Amino acid sequence: MEHKTCLVTDFKMLDEGSGSFEGYASIFGNFDRVNEAVVKGAFSNVDDFIKSGFGAVGHDWSGLPIATIADAKQDDIGLWIKADFHSTKDAQDARTVIQERLARGKFVGLSIGYEVNDSEYVPEGRLLKALTIYEASLVTVPANPLAGVNASKSSSPTNIPLEDHSAQMLANAKDYTKRLLDVFTLRQKDGRALSKARHEELIAIKQVVDNCLEAVKPLAEDEAVRSLYAKFLAQRALVTNGDSHE
């Protein structure tokens, strides 16, 4: 049994029933800190994982699971999962800790417990070509540099100081742009470009920031305003006096 940690940008906490979370438990195509890369489509038992897989904390298999796997799918990015928390005290304690970490701008990662069925060594490291996944754990120490937590639907931003919220958003923006650039670099190697939809998302984000900057731009200092107004009056006086001599 092996474990691979992935700190996920699209991780979200959801307020549904006892609570749930979703995000990418594994990212395809990039070599992590132990020089391993999961090949796209490597997970061979996704349906079984939904039926019998489970969520844990720190790969603790000795205790009861904290979540069931509600959904899982492989796409161009990696293995996306959604998990529902149990109503037990341990599960709800884990949920509370995650909510608080996200609200404070800290990261929360997802890590998978899996078995390697087929792999290949290349100059960059080890390619994991076929895997059997058994569980997904919530962790706080990342191994995959392409990921980062950036959302929590269950923690209201109005419940944290504006300074903390600003720091959290800045950290999220840095994580998102870094991951986007890393993915872009990987795709360039395959002769692919960033998708039009992703580029439009970036433009939309920029527009939101530009609108905010315009709305909250600082007012000029009173002294500066008075100075400018005095210059204006002086210029108007010169023009008026000039006109009166004609």
HELIX and SHEET records of a PDB file:
HELIX    1   1 VAL A   46  SER A   52  1                                   7    
HELIX    2   2 LYS A   89  ALA A  103  1                                  15    
HELIX    3   3 PRO A  157  ASN A  159  5                                   3    
HELIX    4   4 LEU A  162  LYS A  189  1                                  28    
HELIX    5   5 LYS A  196  ALA A  215  1                                  20    
HELIX    6   6 ASP A  222  SER A  244  1                                  23    
SHEET    1   A 4 GLU A   2  LEU A   7  0                                        
SHEET    2   A 4 GLY A 109  VAL A 122 -1                                        
SHEET    3   A 4 GLY A 125  VAL A 139 -1                                        
SHEET    4   A 4 GLU A  36  VAL A  38  1                                        
SHEET    1   B 8 GLU A   2  LEU A   7  0                                        
SHEET    2   B 8 GLY A 109  VAL A 122 -1                                        
SHEET    3   B 8 GLY A 125  VAL A 139 -1                                        
SHEET    4   B 8 PHE A  54  VAL A  57  1                                        
SHEET    5   B 8 ALA A  67  GLN A  74 -1                                        
SHEET    6   B 8 GLY A  78  PHE A  85 -1                                        
SHEET    7   B 8 SER A  20  ILE A  27 -1                                        
SHEET    8   B 8 LYS A  12  LEU A  14 -1                                        
END                                                                             
